[in-house]
């Protein structure tokens, strides 16, 4: 098997390729902050929330459980949303780059490759890795990337120029 060299850190990867769907990261972070603030409100106003639940449940134990359970679910949701945002941030660039390096490393003989096609190339992480590997081996092979977005295609050409 070939050997991959992923010597770049995540800051270099983001500097070259940027991030697809940054709106998802903003969405996750905004909701995580919202649920964090809601958790703090639950903490400070627990007595008032408990009295509200007492109007719904006749038993004080059930009302306290309902108020505590609601606060716990809210705070756990905030933590989960922060973890989801961190996971999305990692998987948006560095994970794709690492997987591209593994795929490139799994091909034993690049000198015999004449054409590589990347359908849905996105920002071109795999496309550029294959092109770089072909250039290293001195192959005369070509790399073709197809994507449905014109904006992404232009971004791929820019990143190919940087690479």
N, C-alpha and C positions, 0 to 999 in steps of 0.2 A: 504494500500500500504506500501511497505517497505520504508526504509529511506536510502538515499545515503549519504555518507560522502566523499566529494571531498575536502580533506584537503591539497592536494599537490598544490604547485605553478608550474608555467610553467618550471622553471629551473630544478626542480626535475623530471618532466615528460620527458624533453629532455635528462636529464642525464641517465635515465633508458632506454627509448625507442628510443632515437635518432630521426632521421628524414628520412622519406621515400622521395624519389625523390628530393634530395637536388639540383639536377641540375636545376629544375624548378625555385627554389628560386634564384640561381645564374643567370639564364637567365633573370628573371624579373629585378633583381637589375642592371645587366649590361646594359640592355636596358633603364632603368630609368636614370642611370648616363649618358648614351649616349644622351638621349633626353634632359636632363638638360643642358649638355654642348652645345648642338645644340641651346637651348633656349638662352643661354648666348651669343652665336655667333650671333644669330638673333638680340639680344639687342644691341650689340656693332657695328654691321655692318648693322644696319637698313637702313641707307642712301644708301649704295651700293646695298642692296637687293631691295630697292624701285626703284632705277634707273634701275635695271635689269627688274623689272616688268613693268616699263614705256616703255621698248622696246616691251613688249608683249601687253600692253593695251595703247591705245592712250590717254585716260583720266587720269589725275594725281590722281583724286579721286579713280578711280578703281584700279590703281597701288598701292596707299597707302593702300586701303582696302585689296588687295590681299597679300601685304607684312605683314600687321598687322594680318590678319586672319591666315596666315601660321605660324607666330611666336606664336600666341595664341594657335593654335592647338598643336604645338610642346610642349609648356610649360604645357598645360593641359594634354597632353599625358604623360609627365614626372611625374606629380603629380599622375595620375591614375596608372601608373606602380609602383610607390612607395607604393600606397595604396594596390595594388594587391599583392605585395611582403609581406607587413605586414599581409594581410589577409591570404595568403598562410602559412606564418610562424605560425600564430595563429591556423589555422585549421589543420595543419599537426600533431600536438600533443595534445595541451591542449583541443581543441574542441572534438577530438576523445575520450580523456580521460573523459571529462565531459559527453559526450553522453553514454559512457560505464557505468559510474556510475549511470546515469539515468535509463538505461536498467536494470541494476542489482537491483536498487531500486524499479523497477516496479513489480518485482516478490515477491509475498506475503510470500510464504512458500518455502524456499530453502531446507528444510529437506526432502522433497518428491522428489527432483530432483535426478534422477539416472544417466543421461547422458546429457551433453551439447555439441553440435557440432557447431563449428565456422568455416564456409567455407569461405576461403579467409581471414584468420586471420591476415595477414600482420605481424606486429611486436608483436602482441598479447595483445593489450591493453584491448580489451573486454575479451579475453580468460583468461588473468591473473586476471581480476576483478571478473569473475565468479568463478574461482578457489579459489580466496581469500575468496569470500563469502561462498562457499561451505565448506571451511576449518573452517570459523568462526562459522557456524551453526552445525558443527560436522557431516555433511552429508558424506556418503560413496560414493557419486556420483563422476563420472569421467568427465573430460573435454578433448575434442579432438579438435585440430585445424588442418585445412588443408590449405595449400597454395601451389601455383604452383612453387614458387621460392625456390630452395634449400638454397640459401644464406639467404633469409628471414626466413626460417624455423630454421636455425641454430641461427640466431639472436633472434628468439622467444624463443628458449630453454635457451639462455643466460639471457634474460630478466625475464623468469620464475624463473630462479635460483636466480636472484637479488630480485624479489618480494617475 
